[in-house]
Amino acid sequence: MAMTGPMVLLATILHFLFPDKSVNKLHQWIPPAITAISVWSLCTCWLWFYLFNLYVTLPAFSLAVVLHMYAIRKKLNPKLKRVNSALLIATLIMGFISFVYFDI
């Protein structure tokens, strides 16, 4: 709940920083939203040893991956697609490392 405000702020800043006028208004918000959700997943993925993390990180990560696949298919904002790919890969690697390291 506490990260909702910063996530909305990040998405808004990225929306105005990297505008994509070639698509409609709704599709312009998808890449910044993916970035915000990916940052949420990256910030919480080190908690893999807590069962609560399954309810926090994995649904957000899954949503970010699905939206990222949609953004790739629709050819939305190429700058943010690269950033989002890097964030998703970093989240996956960090989650796997923390899962192996903190496995109980």
C-alpha positions in Angstrom: 0.0 0.0 0.0 2.8 2.4 0.8 4.4 2.0 -2.6 1.2 2.8 -4.5 1.9 6.6 -4.5 5.5 6.3 -5.7 4.5 3.8 -8.4 1.8 6.2 -9.7 4.3 9.0 -9.6 7.0 7.0 -11.4 4.4 6.0 -14.1 3.3 9.6 -14.5 6.9 10.9 -14.8 7.8 8.2 -17.4 4.6 8.9 -19.3 5.5 12.5 -19.8 9.3 11.9 -20.1 8.9 9.3 -22.9 5.8 10.3 -24.9 4.6 8.0 -27.7 2.1 10.0 -29.8 1.7 7.2 -32.4 -0.8 5.2 -30.2 -4.0 6.0 -28.4 -4.1 7.5 -24.9 -4.7 4.1 -23.1 -1.8 2.4 -24.8 0.5 5.3 -23.9 0.1 4.4 -20.2 1.0 0.7 -20.5 4.8 0.9 -20.7 5.1 3.3 -17.7 2.8 1.1 -15.8 4.9 -1.9 -16.6 8.0 0.0 -15.3 6.2 0.8 -12.0 5.0 -2.8 -11.5 8.5 -4.1 -12.4 10.1 -1.8 -9.9 7.6 -3.0 -7.3 8.6 -6.6 -8.1 12.3 -5.8 -8.0 12.0 -4.1 -4.6 10.1 -7.0 -3.1 11.8 -10.0 -4.8 14.5 -10.4 -2.2 11.8 -11.5 0.2 11.4 -15.0 -1.4 12.0 -16.7 1.9 8.8 -15.3 3.3 5.6 -17.0 2.2 3.9 -13.6 2.1 6.1 -12.7 -0.9 4.1 -15.2 -3.0 1.1 -13.0 -2.5 3.0 -9.7 -3.2 5.8 -10.2 -5.8 4.7 -13.0 -8.0 1.3 -11.6 -9.0 2.9 -8.2 -9.8 5.7 -9.9 -11.7 3.3 -12.0 -13.7 1.2 -9.0 -14.5 4.3 -7.1 -15.6 5.4 -10.0 -17.9 1.9 -10.3 -19.5 1.7 -6.5 -20.1 5.2 -6.5 -21.4 4.3 -9.2 -23.9 1.3 -7.1 -24.9 3.5 -4.0 -25.3 5.9 -6.0 -27.5 3.1 -7.3 -29.7 1.5 -3.9 -30.1 5.0 -2.2 -30.7 4.5 0.3 -27.9 7.2 2.8 -26.8 10.6 1.2 -27.8 12.6 3.2 -25.2 10.6 1.9 -22.3 10.4 -1.6 -23.7 14.2 -1.9 -23.3 14.0 -0.5 -19.8 11.2 -2.8 -18.9 13.0 -5.9 -20.3 16.1 -5.0 -18.2 13.9 -4.6 -15.1 12.1 -7.9 -15.6 15.3 -9.8 -16.2 16.9 -8.2 -13.1 13.8 -9.1 -11.1 13.9 -12.7 -12.3 17.7 -13.0 -11.6 17.4 -11.4 -8.2 14.4 -13.5 -7.2 16.2 -16.7 -8.3 19.3 -15.8 -6.4 17.4 -14.9 -3.3 15.3 -18.1 -3.6 18.5 -20.2 -3.8 20.3 -18.3 -1.1 17.4 -18.0 1.4 15.8 -21.3 0.7 14.6 -22.7 4.0 
